[in-house]
Amino acid sequence: MRAMLVAALLVLVLGTGTASADTFEVVPDSPAVPLVLPSAETPNEAGSLLLPPDVFAAPFLPVVELSYNELHALWLRAAAAYGIPWQVLAAINKIESNFGRNMGPSSAGAVGWMQFMPDTWLRWGVDGNGDAIADPWNPEDAVHSAARYLAAADGRTDIVRAIFAYNHAQWYVDDVLELAALFGAGKNSDVVFTLDRIALALEDAQEQVATVGEELRAAEELEHELTIRADSLVQGADQLGSLLSDRLIAQQAAFQADQERFAASAETARLRAELERASAALEVATSGAHAASFMPAAAGLLRMPTRADGYVFPVGGGPATVSVGHDHHDYPAADIVAPLGAPVYALTDAVVLSLVDDGRCGTGLTLGSLDGLEWLYCHLAYRDVGLKPGAIVTAGQSVGLVGSTGRSTGPHLHLGLKPARYPQEMPWFQEFADVAFTWQDSAANSLGNPIFALVSPEVPAGEVVGFTLTRS
């Protein structure tokens, strides 16, 4: 189904196969281009770039925040300079750094507005604003460098090939094209920027609920431990003999423990109230996101459910942020790695069998699907308050947020199954590979910040060298 959608988008976006169709029209060159830029045919010579101090460690100058109009003008300038559709540059700018909000350095060392690896920046980075410095943290320099990259990958005549050269993964090509088509939708080309603000509000609300939810669980556990300790000390003091000094010492310890319990109880109450406020804000943000989620590509931006073969993938976010291993460390299950606060969905129509709150699973639940299988969800930071044993949930219904409660080493959804087997082996699960998630051992795995790296040429010597995204 998605392949058919992408094919339709290619017709909409690229017309008969050129990059100059109406939707992706490249504007004529203009005096707005600040200087004569290097060509895309030959990479930079070694030592030819003037760089800011410690350029690959952190920004030398304050990070620039641009309005949509400023970004739009920048995309147009870079597109004109290298003959690349501005909508593609805009889409990649969004996917790579969220318009400059997530610029690294990544765990692998990628930096800046378009997440370049240092070696790649030295080969293909440009000075896009005329200050004689090539700075990947500067939007002008980074976006012009990305345009040069695409042009080097034959993007002037085959933009699909160029996007694939950026990242050798079909899901990445699909995401860029869908988002680029949304940018180019008529006169309302700022619709993606509007959706971006909606998505940002939704993600902030989800992360706030997840963070407070995990803090509340930890506070409740501490309160429980202190209650047991205080009660034990009180009982011990009451059982002591008639020696006054012993009773006084025991009573003092019991009083101190009771004060600690009181403080922990107050903190738990505060966090419960904070969680209620955060949950109300999340409900408002979710309603706004759902209202905007029906336009093409919007669902991906807003981390809405991904559907295939009658199922919904249980974690939202897409293959750029969600990954799954083919196996599990000690028994059949799927650990679905995703950011803290990523939405968790019911994977099919089901009944809530039980709510789980223990030291191993953390916050979770079990669902019984209509085919007689039982699905265990573990490590949630937050479980939707409306869920009760016996409640009916529908495929795609929100059931909580990704967290790291219980016996967990980081944010992920543990998905277990009875009778025991690997969910990853089920055909419907595999349908979501490179659509809703990437395999952790896949070359196309794009967890973390996207990274540009030089790869072996896939074209004859002397022609364009392809590029892809890699991970550490």
N, C-alpha and C positions, 0 to 999 in steps of 0.2 A: 504493500500500500504506500509506504513512504517513498519507494523508488518511483512509483507513478506520480506522486506529488512533486518530487524533485524534477522529474522529466517535464512536467507541466510548468514548473517554475523556470526551467531552462528556456522553454519557449517564450515565456513572459519576459524573462530577464535578458536573454541573449538573442532573441529573434531567431534568425536562421544560422546562428553559430558564430557571429562576430560580436565583438565587444562594443559595437557602436549602435546597437538597437536603441529604441526610444527610451526604455527603462534605464539602461546603462550608458547613456550618451556621455561621451567624454567631451568636456568643454574645451574650446580652443585655448591655446596658450595665450597668456596675457602678461602685462608688465608686473602683475602681482607676484610672479615667481621672482624671488629676491636676488638670484644670481644664476650664473651658468652652472648647472649641476653636472656631476660626472655621469657618463653613460652607463647603461646597464649591461653593456657587452663585455666590459673588462673590470675585474675587481680592483680594489685599491692596492697600490704598491705598499710593500712593508714600510712602516714608519711614516707614511704620508699623512696620517690624520693627526690633528692637534686635539688632544683630549683634556677634559677637566681633571684636576687632581683626584686620585682614588676613584675614578669614574665608575668602576665596576663594584664598588663597595657600598656607596650611598650617593644620593644627589649632592652635588656641590652647591647648587643654588636652591632656593625654596621651590617646592613643587608647584607647577603652574596649574591652576584650575580654570578650565575653559567653559564658556557657555555653549549652548547648542549652535548658535549662529557662528561663534568663533571656530568651533570644530568643523562645522559644515564648510566654512571658507577654507580651512586648512585642507580638508579632504579634496576639495575642488582644485586647489593649487597643486597638491602632490599628484592628483590624477592627471592634470594637464601636463605636468612636467614629464611624466613617464608613460602617458597613454594608457592608463589603467582606469577602469570604472571607479568612480568615487564611492559608489555604494559598497563595493567590495572592500575598499580601504576602511570605510566606516564600520562594516560588519566585523572585520578582523580586529579593528581597534576596540570594539566592544568585547569580543570574545577573549582577546589576549589580556587586556588590563582593566576592563570595565571603565573605559574612557579615562584611564589614568589613575584609578583608585587603588588598583592592586599591582604595583610596579616592582615588587620584590625588594632586594634580591631573593630569588627563589632558592630552594635547597640545592639546586644544581648550578646556581650562579647567574641565571638569566635576569636581566634588568630592564627597566624603562617602560615607556609607553607601549612598545610592541614586543617586549620580552626577548631581546637579543642576547645570545651567548656572547661572551667577550671576543672570542676568535672570529665569530661571524660578523660582529660589528666592525672589527678591524678590517675585514675584507669588503664589506658592503655598506658600512655606515657613511652618511653624508652630512655636510653642513647645510641644513635646509633653511636657516634663517639669516645667513649672511654675516654671522659674527666670527667666522673663521674657526669655530670650534665645533666638532662633531660630538654631540652629547645625546646618548640614548634616553636620558631622563627629560630631554626637551621635546615637546610634542612636534614642533616643526621638523627637527632633525629625524626623529624616530619615524614619523609617518612618511616623510619623503624617502627614508631608507627602505621602508616596507614596500613602497611603490616601486623602487628600484629593484628590490628582490623579485617582485612579481613580474616585472618586465624582463628580468634576466631569465625567468622560468617560462618565457614565451607568452606572458600574460596579455600582450597586445593583440595576439591573434587567437589564443586559446585560453581564456580565463579559467576554465574548469581545470585544465592541465596545470596551470600555474598554482591554483589553490591546492590541488592535490600535491604538488611539489612542496608547498609550504608544510603540509602534514600528510603523510601517506596513510590516510584513513578516510574512508568514504563518509563516515558520519561527520567528519570535520567539513568536508566539501559540502555536504547537505546543509549543515548548520549555517555555513557562511552564505550559501546561495539563498536559503530561505530568509535569512536576516537581511541580506542585501536587497532582495525583492521587496521586503517590507519597507526598507529605507526609500526605495524608488517608487512607492505606491502613490502616484498622483502628486497633488500639491502638498499633501500632508506628510512631507518627508521627515518631519520632526516626531513622527509617531513613535519611533523606536526610543527616542530620548524620553518621551513621556512614559512609555512602558518601562524604561530603565529606572525612572524615579519610582514608579509603582513597585517594581521588583525590589528596589533597594529598601523601600519602606517595609515590604513584606519580609525580606530576609532579616532586616534589623529586628522586626517584631518576633520572628521565629527564633532568632538567636537569643534575644532577651528572655523569652519564655524558657528556652532550653537551659540557659545559664542559671536563671533563678530556680528552675525545676531541680537541677542537680544540686544547687546550694541548699534547697529545702530538704531534699532527701538526706544529704549529709548532716544537716542540722537535726532532723528527726532521729537519725541514728545516734548522734551524740546525746540528744536528750534522753533517749531510751537507755543508753549506757549509764548516764549520770543518775537516772532514776533508780536503776538497779543498785548502783553503788550507794546512793543516799539511803535507800530503804535498808540495805544490808547494814550500814553503819548505825542507823537508828535502832534496828533490832539488836545489834551487838551491844549498844549502850544500855538498852533496857535489860539485857540479860546479865550484865555485870553484877558482881557481888556488892557488898555494902561499902567497900573502900571508896571514899568520896573522891579522892584524887583521880582514881582510874575512871570513875563515872564522868568527872568533869572533862578529862582529856577526850574521852570517847564522844561525849556530847558536843564538844567543840568541833571535832572532826566531822560529826554528823551535821552540825549546823553549817559548816563551810561547804560540805557536799550539797546540802539542800539549797544554799545560795547559788552554787554553780548550776544546779538543776533549774532553779528559777530563772537565771539568766539565759540558759539554753532554751527554756520554754518561751521566754519573751522573744528571742531571736527567731524561733520557729514560727511564732505568731506573726512576727513582722514579715517574714518571707512568704507566709501564706497570703497575707494581704497584698504583698508586692506581686506575687504570682497571679492573683486575681486581676489586678490592674493590667499586668502584662498580657494576660489571656484575653481581656476585653479589647486591648489594642490590637492583638493579633487577629481577633475576629473581624474587626473593622478593616484591617489591611487585607485579610483574606477575601472579604466580600468585594472590595475594590479590585483585587486581582482577578477573581472569577469573572467579574463583569467585563474585564478587558481581555480575557483569555481566549476568546473565540476567533480573533483574527489570526491569519497565518503567522507562524513563527512565535506568536506571543506565548503560547503554552510552554515552550522551552525556556523562554526568558523568565517566566514566572514559576518555574519548577512544578508545573502541573503534571498530573498522572500521564504516563506513557502507556498506551494500550496496544496489545498484539495477541492474536490467537485466543481471544476470549479472556485474557488475563490483564492485570495491571501490574507493572513493575512496582514493588513495594516501597521504593525510595525515589524521591524526585531530585532532579539536578542535572541529569544527562551524563553522557560519557566523558565530558570534560572534567567532572568532579566526582563521579561515582565509579568504583571499581569492585570487582569480585574475584576471589581466587577460585581455581578449579576444584580445590579440595579444602579440608579443614584440618586443624592441627591434631585432633584426637578422636573425632567421630563424625559421621556424615552430617553436614550442615553447611550453610553459606554465610560467610561474614561479608556484609556489604558495606564497604568503607565509603563514608560521605562526610561532609562538613557538619560540625555541631549545629543543630537546629534545622537540618534538612528535613523536609516533610516525609512522613511515613504513611503509607496507604494500605488499606485492605486489598490484598491481591486478587480477591474474587468475592462473590457473594458468599456470606458466611454468617455463623452465629458465634457470639462471644462465649467461649466455654468457661474461661476463668481469667481473673486478673492476677498477675504475678508480681510479688514484691519480696525478693529474697537476696541474700548476699551473693549468689552466683549469677543469676539472671539480671538482677537489678530490677528496674521498673519494666514490666512487660505485660504480655497477654497471650492467650491461646485462642485461635480461631478454628472452628470446625467448618470445612467447606462442604458443599453439597455432594461431593464425590466420596465423602467419608474420611477424608484426610484431616489431620490436625496440624496446624501451623503455629509454631512458637516464635513470638517476637520478643527479643531481649535487648537490654541496655538502653532503653529509651530515656531521654532526658525529661520527657513530658508525655503523659498519656492523656488523651482527651477525656475530660471529666464526665462526659455523657455515656461512656462505655461501662456497661454492667453485665454480669453473667446472664446469658439468655437474650441479650440484645441482638438484633439483626443488623448487620452492616452490609453495604453494597460495594461492589468492586470500585475502587478509586476513592472511597470515603476516607477522610483523614482519621487516623487513629493515634497519632502522636508525632514526636520529633526525635530525630537521631540524637543519641547522647552516648555517655560512657559510664553508666551506672553499673553496679554489680562488679563482677570479676571481668574487667575490661581494661585494655591498654590504650584505648583511644576511641574517638567517635566512630561508631558503626552500628548497623543493625545485624544482630545475630538471628538468622532465619533457620529454625529447626523444623523437622518434619517427622510425623508418625503416620504409618510405619517408617522406620528410619531408612532414609536414602538421601543422596545428594540432590537438592533442588536444582543444582547446576546441570544435572544430567537430563532434566525434563525438557522436552522439545519447546514448550512455551517459554521457558526461562532462556534457552539459547536464542530464541527469536529476538530477545532484547539486546543481545551482544552488539556493541558498537552503535546502538540506538539509544538505550537507556543507561548503559554502563560499558566500561571496557574491562577486558580480562587483565588481571594484574601482571600476567606474564606476557602480555601482548606487546608487540613492537609499537602498536598504535596507542598504548596506554598514555593518557594525557593527564593523569592526576597531578595536581599542583599547578603552578603557573606555567603556561606554555613556554617552550624554549625553542629557539631557532638554532639548528645545527647543520653543518655541511655533511651530506651523505654521498655515497658513491653515485656517480652519474648513471642514469638509466637511459641515456641517449648517446649516440655515437660521439667519439672524441671530437673536440672542436666545436660542438654545439652547446646548447644551454645545459648547465649543471643544475640538477634538482635539489631542493631543500626540503627538510621535514622537521617536525617537532619531535624532540626526544625527552626522556625523563632520566633523572638520576636514580 
